[in-house]
Amino acid sequence: MRDPRPIVLLLATAVLLPACGRSSSGTEAGAGAEAAVTQGAAPGSGAPAPATAAPVAFADMGRVRADLAALKGRPVFVNFWATWCGPCVEELPDLAAVARESAGTNVAFLGISLDAWVTGDGAETGEKVRKALAAAGVSYPNLVYTGDQDPLLEGFRLSGAIPYSILYDSNGRDVKRFEAQVEIEALRRAIAAESRKGTNAPRPPGPASSR
């Protein structure tokens, strides 16, 4: 049985974080599964613009690790969010924009939705996540996490509050963490720095690296 306390904290965060700073961000591809829509956000703005639909798949911790392992050798930006978290949804168009800006680089983007912790892993949850991503113009892969809370919170050293984002380098080390909404210019600078490094001999992400 899952411990309800992190859920309570996450729900409280969804109400308490609207004062957090805004962001702007982007899109990428990696792994995932599922069909398409055509909606998005224009780079540098919140206005919708055509984009490929984000691949969305339900995933336990094993799937999360496998998808991250598939991105070994590349810097990866991971965003933890949920449709019921206002600040999370608010920053999605910015993250989508940054991902589009980074399309010509080796940086990958991955979203991890925590919606299943509240509404379960049924079709309704998947559709809710897809609609939110489409409305924000997100086209990078997203996983809807269905596993227990502790492995995710401990494995990624999460505070229990969302939105929460981590930028990993090509060796799986976290180089920058964003608690609450992403400060977008800081993200752009961090991504540019990682992109300039290129790809070095990577080690596969795993429990030790939290990737």
N, C-alpha and C positions, 0 to 999 in steps of 0.2 A: 504494500500500500504506500502510495507516495506521500511524503511529508508535505502538508498543505502550507507550511509557513513561508517558503519561498514564493509561492503563488500569491499569498497575501501581500508580501512585500512588493512583488512586481505590480500587482493591481494598484497598490497605494502609490507606487512610482508613476504609474500612468496618469494619476490625478495630480500629483505634486510637481511634476517636471516641466509644465508648460513654460516656466520662466527660463529654462535652459537656453543657451545660445543656439542660433540657427546654423545651418550648414549648406554646402553645395557639393554634390558628388556624382558618381557615375555608374557605368555598365560594363559587363564582361561576360565571358562564357566559361564553362568548366565541365560540370557533370550535372546530371539531373534527368528529369524525364517529363514530358507532357506537353500537350498541344499548344496552339498559338492563337494570339489575338493581335490586333495592330493598334497600339496606342502608346504614347510615351510623353516625355517632357523634353522641351528644347534645351540644348546646352546653355547653362548659365541662367536659366529662367524656370519658373514653375509652370509655364504654359505647355499643354500637351502637344506632342509632335509624334509622327509615325515612328514606331520602334518594334523590334521583334519581341514577342511575348517571352517573359521569363520562364525558363523550365522550372517546374515545381514538382517536388517529390516528398513523400513522407519518409522519415529516416530515424532509425535508432542511432545510438552512439557509434556502433560499428560502421554504419553507412556514412555518418559524418566524417569519421576518421578516414574511411576509404576514399571519399571524394576529395578530402584535403591531401591525402597521399598522392592522388592522381595529379595534383598540381605541384608536386615536388619540383624544386629547381626554379620556382617562380615566386616573387613576392605575392602575398595574398592579403586582401582586405576582407575581414569577416565582420558582418553586422548582425547583432542579435536584436530582434524586434518582435512586435506583435501588432495585429490590426486594432486591438483594443487599447493600445498605448498611443495617446495623442501625439506626443513629441516624436515617437518612432515614425508614425505616418507622415508627420510634418517634414521630416528630413529626407524622406525617400526620394523626392524629385531631385534634390541636390546631390544625393549619392548617385542617382542615375546619371546625372550630368557629368560628374567626375569620372564615372566608369566609361562613358562615351569618349571623354577627353583622353582617357588612358588606353583606348582601343588599339593604338599603334605601338604600345609598349608591351613588356612581358608581365605586367601586373594583372592578377586575376581578382575577381570580386565574387563573394559568396554571401548570401543572406541566410540566416537561420531564424525561422519564425518559431515563436513559443506559443502560438495559438492553441495547439493541441492540449496544452496543460489546462486550458480553461474550457474549451469547447469540444475536446475529443479529436479523434483522428478520422472522422467521417468525411463524406463528400462535401458537406456544408462548410467545414473548416477549409478544405482545399480550395473551394470556390471563392470563399471570402478572401483568402490570401492572394489568389490570382487576380481578383478584381482590384485589390489595393495596389498591387504591383503594376498592373496595366494602367491604372489611373495616374500613377506617379511616373510612368515611362520607364520603369525598371525592366531591363532585359537580361541581366546577369542571373545565374542560377540561384534558386532558393530551396532550402530544405525545411520542411515542417517537422520539428523535432518531436518524436513520440516516446522517447525513452524516459527513464526516471530522472528526477531533477538533480540528485547529488552528483552523478557522474559528469553531467554537463557543467554544473556550477564549479565543481572541484577540478575537472579536467582542463577547463579554460580559465580557472581562477577568476570567476565572475563574482561581482559584488552582490548579485541578486536583484539589482535595479537595471531597468532598460529605459531607453536604448543604451547599448554598450557595444563598442566596436574595437577591434584589434587589427593592427597592421603587422604582418609577419614578413621577415626577410626571406630570401630564397633558401635559407638553411633551416627555416622553421622557427626562428627565434622571434619573439614579439619585440618590435622596435618602437611601437607607439600604441598606447591605449587611450581610448576616448570614453570617459564616463559621462553619461548624459549625451546630449546631441553633439555631433561632430563639429568641431571648429574647422570649417571647410578649407580655409587657406592653409591652415596647419597640415591638413590632410594632403592637399596638393603638394606642399613642400616635401612632406615625408615620402609621398609616392614618387616624386621627381628624383629624390635622392636615391631611393631603392632602385628605380629604373635605370639610373646612370651606372649603378654597380654591375648591371648585367647578371647573367646566370653563372654562378660558381658551382663547384662540386657540391651537390645538395645531400642532405641526409633525409630519408623519408620521415614525414611528420608522424608522431605517435604520442603516447601518453606522456613521455618525458618532456616533449616539446610543446605539449598541449595542442598540437596540430595533427 
